[in-house]
Structures are given as structure tokens and as C-alpha cells.
Amino acid sequence: MPEEVLFKSEQRMNREQIASYLQTVVDKLNAGEPITLQGGGDSVTLEPPTQPTFEVKAEREGPTNGPKELSIEFELEWPEDGDDGGELEIG
């Protein structure tokens, strides 16, 4: 299945700024409200269901004999048709 990027933003921020953005997402999830992503003139609003799949991934990327980059990725995933897809799984 091909991937369609609906929104993308990448910028350097300090930890407090990142925590503030993540806290906004937490607040929206707790309230059951839609999440709107905005930046660079682009905007998308998504409504996660009550039980999306939650994925956490830590990665090391880079050339075999070169400098590496570490990352932590958090992902919420659900079918676009609105089907919750069953129980929450954390792997």
C-alpha cells in the first residue's frame, strides 16, 4: 500500500518545546478531541479512535562506517474507515 504524507514538519527544538507539543497531544487524547497539526501554511486535523494502535520505536540510522543518528518515534495508527480494530497492542 503506498504511503501518502498528509503533513510533515521537522525542526530543531529544545526539550521544553517538545514536551509542550507532546502535552498538547496528550491533552487532546484525554479529552477525546481531534488533533490539528499546523506548520508552514499546511494543516491537517485527525480524530484518533478510542483504541488506536500505539507504536514506540527507537532507531539507529546511518551508513555502516559513518556517523549514526538516534531517534525515538511515537505513532498512533488506525483504519481510515473508523473501525477501532480491536484491543490496543503495545509491542
Phi, psi and omega in degrees: 000125180290150180264135175244116180280117180273332181199142175212137177216136178216121179203155176281134177219160174278168184301321181296320178295317179298315180300323179295316177297315180295323179296324176298318177296316178302314181299317179295317178297315180299325182273353182070026183262157175297156178248123179252127176255130182223144175170142176059030180084355178260153179206141173215140177243129180236149179239092178298141177288178182294334180223073174285166172280134181247122181241133174238131183221135171249131185229154169237121183234154175144172181295154182305316183247032182227186180293144182255161176233132178260149178211155170238128180239135175242131183222132170255135184221139178203157178294140181294337181285359176091356178290123182297339176075017175095206186286152175293133178238131175242122184236000000 
